[in-house]
């Protein structure tokens, strides 16, 4: 056990400090060492992260290709195969369902979601007892066109009651709450409704206690395209989430699409001059706000994605839980550009990402 681990264990034994407060304090003193331990793996913080960034930038200036000083964050790799999902695939994995036509000629999209209790790795060596839709967090990204009919069958293969509550228009009978669309263990329920309004939406479990069912991982993106379409773009789904790994009511890990530092260790490759469209959704529990800031650029903000015209031109937005927006931007020049939450603690604990523009 190293000195940092011993220090943390001493504070835990005395009952005076939880992991989150310990890491926050470490961030203020990391000029002395520059590293902490998260789940048995080294994590850079505060001045230590800055020193690492400066070293990486210096290395890049001496001939390294594609380096970004903020990349890294943890030692080791998350086993995506064991998790059963890859954050890089989740970015662009839009599910249009099984498509057919009803008697009126309306497009029908059918889905089956199975709730599964499953341990997932959210940072190298850091595991979390998740409740999932189809074995992944976030769940599948549902994509439809405004006016399509959706039939989503929920099969509860877990030990707890579950629902799917969709943000959008639907009747009370399929609202996805206890008494109106809840499936008990071993049961199933089918939600049948019309996809509207168009926009960037989400779904999540609404069983009680709600804080547990959302925090454990039962949520996902629900994208409804306008009938007239939008300009061609490279599209991505970015779900901001956090994980209370010791169940003390505060997150120890923050991420974009579940795995801490996933897009800083392996930046998202995009093309210079190509329009980027990101559906950004905040499902973070225990924190009143999360945020996203992109470097060296601004984006057009479409609030909730329910307009064809942008509402704002900015580089940073803050969002409450269940708030979601569509953003569009273009990078004209190649290079590594980071983006992240604009809360230092969230960055230190995993919500740090990057684009590699080629």
N, C-alpha and C positions, 0 to 999 in steps of 0.2 A: 504494500500500500504506500503510495507516494505522499508527500507532504500536504498536497491540496486535498487528497482523499481523506487523510487523517484529520485535517482541520475540519472538513465538512462533517465527518463522522462524530467528531467531538461536539460540534454545535448541535447535531441531531440528537445526540445522547442527552445533552443538557436541556433539550427542548426549546432552545433559544432562537433557532433559525431554520427555515425550510430551505429547500434547494434553490428556489427562485430568489429569495433574499440573499442567499449565499453567493449566487452567481452575479447578482446586482452589485454586491459589495466587491466581489472579485474584479468586476469591470473597472472599478475606481482605483484598484491597486495593482492592476495587471502590468503596469510598467516594470514591476519588479520581476515578473516572470513571463507574463504574456500568454499563459495557457491555463485552461481549467480542464476538469474531467467531467464528461457527460456520459453516464452509463458505461464507465470504464474506458472511454476514448477521449483523447485530448481535443479540446475545443478552444479556439482562439477567441479572445474577448478584448474589448476596449483598446488600450494602447498596444496590447499584444497583437491584435488584429491589424492595427495601423503599422506596426513594425513589420509584420508579415507582408502587408500590402507594399510597403516601401521596398522591401527586399525583392519582392516579385517584380515590381516595376523596374528596379535597377537591373534585375536579371534580364527582363524583356528588352531594356535599352541596350544591353550588351549582346543582343542577337536572338533572344528567345522570341518565338513566333506565337502570337495569339494569347499572350499572357495578360491576365488582368489581376492586379494586386489583391483584390478582394476575394478572389476565388479560393475555394477550399472550405475552411470552417471546421471540419472534423477529420479525424484520422480514421481510415477504414472506409468500407463501402457498405451500403444497405443492400441486402440480397433481394433484388426485385423479383427473381424467380420464386423464391420462397414466399414473398408477399403475394404473388399472383397478379401483380400489376406493376406497371412502370410509369412513373410520373411523366416521362417524355411522351409516352403513347397516350396517356390521358389528355394531354394538351390538345390533341387533334382527333380524338376518338369520338366522333359524333354518331349516334345510333338512331337511324331512321325507322327502326322497328321492322316488323313483318308487314309488308304493304299489300293492301287489297282495296277493292271498291265495294261500297254497300249498294243497296238497290236504287238509291237516288243518284248514284255516281260519285258520291263523296269519297275522298281518300280516307282509308282506315289504316291506322298504324297500331300494331299490337306488340306488347312487351310482356315479359315475365320476369318479375323480380323475386328472388329468394333471399330471405333474411338468414344470415349465417353468423354465428359468434366465431370470431377468429382472431388470433394474436397476430399483430402486424409489427413490423420494424419501422419506426418513425425517424430514427437516427442510428448511426452505426452502434450496434449493441444495445439500443434502447427499444424495448418492446412494450406494446400497448394492447390491452384486451379489448379489441374493437367489436362493435356490432355493425354488420355490413349488409348492403344490398349487393347481391351477386359476388360477394367475396372481395370487394374493393372499396377503398375510401379515397375520394368521393365515389358515389355510385355511378352507374352509366349515365352519360350525357344524352338525354332525350332531345331529339330534334324533329320539329314538325313545321308545317306552313300554317299560317293563320287560317282557321276554318276546317282543318283536318279533324277527323274524329280519332280520339285516342282511347284504347282499351288496354289498361295496365293491370295485369294480374299479380297480386302480391301473395306469395306462398311463404308462410311463416314456419321455417325449419329451426327456429331458435327456442329458447326456454322462456321468452318474455312476450307479452302482447306487443304488436307493432302495427303501424299504419303507414300510408304515404299521403302527406298533405301537399297539394300542388298550389303554388302561388299563381293565381289567375282566376278566370271565371269558371264556375261549375255549380251544380245544384248542391243543396244541403246534404243530400243522401250520400254523396261521394266526397264529403269534405275532408275525410281522412283524420278523424278525431275519434276518441272513445264514444261508441254508440252510433257512429256514422262512418263505417269503413275500417273498423279495427279488426285485425285477424289475431285470434288467440293461437298459442302454440299448436301446430298441427293443422291449422285452418288456413283458408285462403279467402281473398276478396278481390273482385275486379272493379276498378274505377273506370267509368265510361263517361267521357265528356268531350266537348269541342275545344280545341286549342285556340285560346284567345285570352287577352289581346296579344299582338305580336310584341316581342321584347326579350330581354335577358331575364330569365326567371330561375326559380329553384324549387326543389321539393325536399321534404324531410319528414321524419317520423314525428307524430304528434301525440304518441302515447305518454302516459305519466309514469314517473316524473320526467317532464319534458327536458330538463337540463341533462339528464343521463342519456336519453335517447338521441339527442342531437350531438352532444359531446362525444359519445362513443363512436360516431361515424355514419349515422343513418341520414345522409343528405346527398344531394347531387344537383347538377345543372339541368335546366329545362329551357331550351332555346326555341322560340317560336319566330319564324321568319315572316316578314310582311309579304302579302300576296304579290306585290309588285317587285319584290326582291331588293337587293342592295348591290352596290358596285362590287366587282370582283375583288377579293382580298384573301390574304392568308389568315385563317381564323384560328383562334386558340381559346381554350377554357382555362381560367385560373381561379381556383377555389382557395381562398385564404382560410386556413384552419389552425388550430392549436390543440395541444394534448397535455392534459393534467396527468402525468405519468404516476404520481404518487397519491392522487385523489385527495389533495388538500385544499381544493377549491381555487387553484391558480395554475396556469399553464407553465410547464417546464420546457416545452418544445413548441416552436412556431414554424409554419411551413406554407408553401404554395403547393397545392395538390399533395399534401400529406408528408412528404419526405423532406426533412430539414436539409437545406443547402443543395438540394438535388440539381437545381439549375445554375448554381455557381460552380459546382464541381464539373458539370457538363453543361455549358451554356446552350441556350436555345439558338439554333442556327436559323437566321432569316436573311432574305436577299435585300441588298441595297436598292432603294428606289421602288420597292414593292409595298403596297398598302397593307398594313397589319391591322387586324381587328381582334381585340381581346374582350371576351366576356368575363368580367371580374366579379366574383361573388364572395361575400364575407359571411362565413358561418362560425366564426370564432366565438367560443363560449368563455365566460368569466372576465372578459375585457369589454368595456363599453364601445370601443372603437378599434378598428384596424385601418390600414392605409396602404396606398401604393404610390410610389414616386419613381419616375423614369429619368435617367441621366441624359444630359446633352440633347434634350428634345422636349417637345410639348405634344399633347394629344388632344383630339376632339372628343369631348365627353357627351355621350348620349345617356342621359339619366334613365335607368331601368330599361334602356334600349327601346323605349316605346315611341320614339320619334324618328323621322327620316332626316331631320335637321339637327345639328349639334346644339347643345345647351351652353357649352362653355369650352374655352381653349386654355388648357392649363398643363402643369406637369405633376401635380399631386392632388389626390383626393382622399378624404377620410370617410369611412363607412361604418354604420352600425350593423349589428347582426341582422342577416337576411337582406340587407341592402345590397343592390347589385347594379352594375352599370356596364355599358359597352363603350370601349375606347378605341379610337383609330389614330394611327400614327405611321410615319414613314421615316426611316433612316436613310439619308442620301449617301453617306460615306461609310466604308467598311471600318471595322474595329470592334473592340469589346466594350459594351456599355452595360453597366449594372442597373438594376432596378430592385426596389426593396420597400419594406414598410418604413415609414418615417417616424419610427419609435426605436431608439437605439437598442433597448432591451430585446425587442422582437428580432432585430437584425442579428444580435449576438447569439440568440437562441434558435436561429435557423431560417428566418424569413429574409434571405438574401439570394438574389438571382442575377442572371446576366444574359444579354443577347450577344451572340457573335454574328456581326453583320458581314456578309461576304459579297 
